[in-house]
Amino acid sequence: MQALNKFSLSPVFCLHNGAVVLRQDQDSVTIGLLDLSNIVLRCRLSHAVSAQVRNNGKGAVTFFELITQDDFNRYISVLFSKEKNMGIKIPDVQERKSVSENEAEALLNALVGTALKAQATDIHLENNLVRFRICGELVKEIELDSDRKRALIRRIKLLSHMNVVETRKAQDGQFVFKTNDLRDVYIRVSCVPSVGEEESVVLRLLDTRRMPLLLDKLGFDDEQLEMLRALCRCSDGLVLLCGATGAGKSTTAGAMLQEIRRQSIDTKKILSLEDPPEYVLEGVTQIQIHDGSDLGFHEMLRRAFRQDPDVIFIGEIRDSQTARVALQAAMTGHLVIATLHTGTLSQAVLRMQDLGAEPALLASVLKAVVVQKLVQRKLYAQIRVLTPQKEDGVLRINHAEKEVS
C-alpha cells in the first residue's frame, strides 16, 4: 500500500490566509478558515490536498469549517511550539528574518489573545517556556525553541520602546494591545537578566473586561461589602490593601475609588499615584510614577497636596519616605488607600513599622486592613476594621473573614 503523505501548512501561510489544519485521516483533510467565503483560497487548498494526500491513487477530500479568532490563535500557538517545528527549514537568510518577524508578531497576538480568553493576569517567558498565571497559579501553555523565544522577546521590546539589544540590564515598559473586538488592553512588561538563560520576561495584562471594577462583582460577601462601602464613606484615615502579586489588590482599589465616586456623586477630588496605572479610571486624576527621578512616589505624594485632593490612592508603599508621607496625608483630612505586599494583618502592621511608622501614629490613622489571596482558584479575603471605643478609649478590632468563590 502506498504510504500516506501528511498534509501541512507552513506557519507563514496560516498567518497570511487565516487557515489551519484541524484534522485528517486516510480519505479527508479538514481545514479551519476564518473566512469561509474566500472561494479562491478554498480552491487552492482543495487542489493542494488532493495532490499531496493520496490513498490508492485517489486524492483526499477537503472539508472546511469556520473557526473563531480565538480558536485560530490557539492553533497558531501550537504551530509555533517547540515540538511542532523541529523540521521546518528556511534556506534564505533574508526570508528567514522576514518569516521570524511575522511569526513573532502572530505568536504574540496568539498568546495574548489566548491569555485574555483564559482570564490570565500574567504571561511568563522563561527557560523557553510560556506560562500563564490564572487565578494565582502558573499554567504551562507552550514550549518554544530558542530562536522563536528570542524573536518573540525582540517583538515585545520593540512594542514596549525598550532597547532591543540590551540583555544584561533590567528594563520596564508597556504597550497597548488591541483585541479582535477593538478594545484596548494595557500590557506592562518587565525584562530582567537571568542566570542560565538570556532573559526572563513577564507581561502583566491589565484588562478591565476580565474583572469589572465594581465591589459587588469581585467576590466579597455581603458583610464584607458593607464594610468596604463604609470605608469608602470615610473622610480621612489609611486603608491598606494587602496580598501577594496577582491577588487583586489594584482591582479592589479601583473598585473602591469608583464606589467613592458613586457615593459622593463626583463631588470629591480623587488622585491616584501608580507605577504604572493599571486601569483607566473615569473621574480619577491618575499620575504616572517614575522612580529614580523627581516623579518618584514620595516626591509626587508631597506635591499631591497642592492638588487639593480628598482621596489619594498610592499604588504601593515601598519605602520609608512614601510610608511617612502617606501617614501625614491620612492625618491631615485625606482618605488614603494604599497597597502593601504582605499576607496578614500583623505583617502589614510590622511592615509599616519597619518602614519607620511610629506605632502610636499608625494606630491613630489606620482604619482597616484588607488581605486578599487566591487559594485553589478561590478568593480568600479578610477585612479587619479598627474602631476606637468611646467608653474605654481602647482600640478594638472588628473583622469579617470568609472564603468566597
N, C-alpha and C positions, 0 to 999 in steps of 0.2 A: 504493500500500500504506500502511496506517495505521502511523504511527510508533510504535515500542515505547516504553513507559514503563519506566524503570528502577526496580525496587523497592528501597527502602532503609528502614532502621530508624534512628531517632534514637539517639544515644549513651545518652540517659537511659532510653529503652525497653529497650535492650540490657542496661544495668546492672541494672534492676529485674526483668527477666524471664529473664536468662541466655540470651539468644538473639542470634545474629549471622548475617548473610547470608554464606554461604560462596561461592556461585557462582550464576550464572543465564544462561539463553540465551533464545531466542525462545519456547520452549514450557514452560520449567520454571524454578523457583527452588528452590535447596537451602539450607535454614536449619539451622544447628547449634544444638543445645539442650543445656544442662547437665542437664536433666531431661526425658527422653523420655516419662515417664508423665503429664506435665501435659496432659491431653486438652483442657481448656478453652483453654489457650494455643495449642495446635496448631490448633484450630478457628478461633480468631480470626485467626491468621496465614494460614491457608489461604484464608479469605474475603477478607482484605486483598490477598493476592497475586492471587487470581482477579479482583478488582475493578480492581486497578491495572495489572496487566501483561496486555495482551490482544493477540492476534495473529489478524487476520482475524475479529474479533468473538468469538474464543474466549479464555477466561481461562486463564492459565498454571497448570500443575500444581505443587503444592508437595511437596517431599520434605524429610524431616527426618533428621538424623544426630546421634548422640550425640557430644559433644566433651568433652574433659577441661578442667579448670580452667586448666591451663597454656595450652592452645590458645585458650581464651576470653580469657585475659589478653593473649595475643599479638594477637588480632584487635581487642581494645579499644584496645591501644596504637596500632594503625594508624588506628582511627577517630578518635583524638584528635590524630593528626599534622597538621601544618600543611597538607599538600597535600590532605587529605581533608575539611577543614572550612571551606573558604573560602565555601561557600554557605549555611551554617547561620545562621538568624536567629531570635532570640527577642525578641518585641516587648515583653513586660512586664518592667520593671526588677526587681521582686521575684522573678519567675520566673527571670530571668537569674542573680540571685545564688544562688538555690537550686540551679539546674542547675550553676552553676560549682562550688559546693561539692561536689555529688555527683560531678561529673566529676573534680575534683581528687582526691577520696578514691579513686575507682575507678582513676584513672590511676596514682596512687602504688602502689596494690596491684598493678596490672598490671605496672608497671615493676620493682618489687621481685621479684615472682614470676618474671618473665622473666629477670631478672638472676641470681637464685638457680639457675634451671634451667640457665643458661649458665655457671654456676660463676664468675661475675664477683666481683671483690673490691670494686669501687667503682662508683658511679653518678655521672657528672658532668653538671651542668646549667650550660651556659654558651653565650651568644650564641644562645639559643633551641634549641640542640642538646642532645640527651640521648645521652650516650655511656657505654658500659660498658668497664671495664678488665678484660680477660680474658687471663690468662696474661701480664700485664705490658704488653699493648698496648691502646690505646683504640680501640674499635669503635663506629661510629655506629649508634644504634638508631632514633631518630626525630627529626624537627624539629617544634617546637611554635610556634604563634603566640604573640605577646607576652602576650595576656590569659590564655591557658591556662598559660603558664610562671609568671606571677605568682600565679595561683590555686594552682598546684602548690607553689610556694615557701611560700605562706601556710600551706598544709596541713602541710608539713614542719616549719615553725616552730612551729605550734600543738602538734604531737605532741612536739616537742623542748623545749617550755617556753621558747621564745625570745620576744623582743619582736617581734611581727609587723610593726609599722610601722617598725622601725629598719632602714634600708638603708645607712647611712653608716658603720657600725661593724661590725667583725668579731664574730661570735657562734659559740659552740660549744654543742652539746647532743647528746642521744641519746634514742632511744626503742626500744621492743620491738615487733617485727613478728611477728604470729602467722601461720604458714603454714597451708595447707589441711589438713595432717596434724597441726595443733595443736602444733607445736614452735615455740619462741621463737628468733628471730634478733635479735641486738642490732645496732642501726644507729647509728653515730656520725656526727654531722652537723657540717659546717664551712661557715659562710656568711661571705664576705668581699666588700666592695665592689670593683667592677672598673671601669676606665675604659672608656667606650663602652657599658656595659650596667649594669643595676641591681645585680646581684649574681652572683657565681659560687658555686655550691653543690655540695659533694661529700658523698656518703653512702658511708661505709665499712661493708660488710656483714660482720658477724662471725658466720660460720656454721660451727660445728664439723662439721656434716654434710658440708660441702664438702671438708674436709681433716681426716681423723681425727688426733687427737693421739697418734700412735704413730710412733716413729722409723722403723720399717721400712716405713711407708706413705708417707713423704714423698719418696722417690725417691733416697735416698742408696744408694751401692753397698755391698757387704759390708765392704770395707776402711774406708770412711768410717763405717759403722755401728759397727764395733768401736772406732774412735777416739772417737766420740761417747759410746758406753757407758762407755768407760774414763774419759772426762772426768766423767761422772755419778758415778763412784765416788770422785772427788777429795774430800778433806775441806776443802780451802781453795784459795785462788787465784782468779784472774779469767779468765773466758771471755767473749770478745767475739763477738757475732753481728752481722755487718755486711752491708750491702746497701742498695739503693735502696728507696723506698716500694713496697710490694706485692711484694717479693721473698720474703716468707715468713719473716721474722726472728721475729716473735711466734709463729708456728705452730711453728717449730723450738724456740723457748724453751719453749713449753707442753709439747711432746712430751718435752723433756729433763726438765722438772720431774716429769712423770708417770713417766718412767723412773727418776728418783731415788726416787720414792715406791715403785715396784715393787721396786727393788733393796734398799731399806732396810726393806721391809715396814712402811712407815708409822712408822718409829722416828725420823724426822728432822723438825724444825720447818722448814717452808718458808714464806718470806714473799715476797710479790710486791707491788711498788710500780709502779703503772701509771697512765697518764693518757689515757683511762680503761682499765679492764680490758677486754681484747679477747676473752677466753674465760672462762667459768666453770670453774675448775679444782678438781676434788674433792680435798680434803685439803690445799689450799693456802690460807693466810691472805692474802687479796687486799685491798689498801688503795688506795682511790681518791685520786689526787693532784690537788690544786687549786693551780695556780701562782698566785703573787701573794698567797698567804696563808701562815699558819704551817703549812700542809699541803703545801708545795712538796716537790720531790724531795729536796733536800739536807737539809731540816729533818726530814722523815719518815724519811729514811735514818739520821739521827742517833738518832732515837727508836726506830728498829727494833732497835737493840742491846739495849734493855731488854726486848724480846720473847723474848730468848734463842733466836735463830734459828740453824739450822745452814746453811741455804741462803737466799740473798737474790737475787731477780730484780729488776733495775731496767729498767723499760720503755724508757728511753732516757737515755743520758748526754749531756746537752745544755749543761752549763755547768761551770765550773771547780770550784765547790763540790761538785757531785754527783760529779765525777771524783775529787776529793780524798778524799771520804768513802768512795767505792767502793774505792779503793786501801787505805784504812785498814781497811775491813772484810775485804778479801782478805788482809791481813797478820795479822789477829788471829784466825785459825782459822775463817773463814767461806768457803764457796764462793759466789762472786758471779758471776752470769750477767747480762750486760747487752747491750743492742742499741746500735749506733752506725751513723750514716748515712755510711758510707764504702764504697768499691768495691774496695779491695785491702788486703793485709796492711800494706804500707808506709804507706798512707793512714791506716789505723787507728792505727798507732803514732804517726805525725805528728800526728793529730788529738788523741790523748790528751796528747801533749807540748804541743800548742798550748793545751790546757785546763789546763796547769800541772803535769802529771805529770812527776816527775823521771825521767830515763831509767833510772838505776840502780834506782830503786824499782819502776818499771814492769817492768823486766826480771826482777826478783825475784818478782813476783806473777803475771805474765801466763802463763797456762797454755796458751791456744790462741786462735786467731782463725779463725772460720768466716765465709767470704764466700759469699754467695748472690746469684745474679741469674738472670733469665729471658731467654733468647735464642731468638727464634722459637718461643716456647711450649715450650721445654725448659729444665729446671733445670740450671744450671751451678754446681757447688759446689766450693769449695776449703776444705780443713781443714788448718790448719798448727798442729802441736803443738810447743811449745817445751819441751825437756827438758835439764836440766844433765847433763853427763857427769862422773862422779866422777874419771876418770883424769887429766883435764887442767883440770877446772873451767870449761871453755868452754861457753857456752850454744849447743846445737845446735838445729837446726830440722828436724823430720821433717814431711813433708806428704803429703797424698793429694788429688789433684785429678783430677776426671773429669767429663765431660758425661754427665748422666743424664736420661732422659725421665720 
